[in-house]
Amino acid sequence: TLGSFIRTVFKHHLARRSGQLFLRWLVVPALVLALLFLPLRRRSVAAVFLLESARHITIRAGVSGRVIEVPVREGQQVHAGTVVARLSNLNLERDEDLASAQAAQAGHTTRQALLRQQGLGRALADERSLNQSASLLKGELMKLDVLSPIDGVVLTPSPGDKVGSYVNRGAGLVTVA
């Protein structure tokens, strides 16, 4: 009775003490390890960084002309093939119209030479030459619409300010990255 009560209290005391020892041997080393792997001070740098695209391109005028439209603005997303500027070159347009008319006339002359069976070689050579000139001028005329060759974002500040200005072949119009 009193002996069994003392034994029960003693067993309970030993069980509680062994639990405390177990916790000491388990928790204390875990805390020490955790503290070893935690940084004691925050490691950071306060600075201003400029992130730039690895790929950017200045889109240049393929032909000389007056800028009549710049349908993009700074910060706008553009895709490859998007018109970033439109130029006007009246001399080029006139020359292309004239070359096309001359090529059409040469085609008519070739058909007449064929019917008459006279001067066909010369007529064919003239037609070929004039068609080639007209084709080259059409290619130049297509360069009046300046297209973005890449997908990206327009970086040029206020590109619309170029409207009304005359630009030479190779002049930078818009930068895209």
PEPE-V660087 format. One record per backbone hydrogen bond with DSSP energy under -0.5 kcal/mol. CO is the residue of the C=O (numbers start at 1). NH is the residue of the N-H. Records with the same first field share a line. If there is no record, write none. Layout:
CO: NH ; NH
This chain:
1: 5
2: 6
3: 7
4: 8
5: 9
6: 10
7: 11
8: 12
9: 13
10: 14
11: 15
12: 16
13: 17
14: 18
15: 19
16: 20
17: 21
18: 22
19: 23
20: 24
21: 25
22: 26
23: 27 ; 28
24: 28
26: 30
27: 31
28: 32
29: 33
30: 34
31: 35
32: 36
33: 37
34: 38
42: 44
45: 47
47: 49
49: 51
50: 52
54: 56
57: 59 ; 176
58: 60
59: 173 ; 174
61: 170
65: 167
66: 68 ; 88
67: 164
69: 86
73: 76
76: 154
78: 152
79: 82
82: 148
85: 146
86: 68 ; 69
88: 66
89: 93
90: 94
91: 95
92: 96
93: 97
94: 98
95: 99
96: 100
97: 101
98: 102
99: 103
100: 104
101: 105
102: 106
103: 107
104: 108
105: 109
106: 110
107: 111
108: 112
109: 113
110: 114
111: 115
112: 116
113: 117 ; 118
119: 123
120: 124
121: 125
122: 126
123: 127
124: 128
125: 129
126: 130
127: 131
128: 132
129: 133
130: 134
131: 135
132: 136
133: 137
134: 138
135: 139
136: 140
137: 141
138: 142
139: 143
140: 143
141: 144
142: 145
143: 62
144: 87 ; 146
145: 147
146: 84 ; 85
148: 81
152: 78
153: 177
154: 75
156: 159
158: 161
159: 162
160: 163
162: 165
165: 67
167: 65
168: 171
171: 61
174: 59
175: 155 ; 156
176: 57
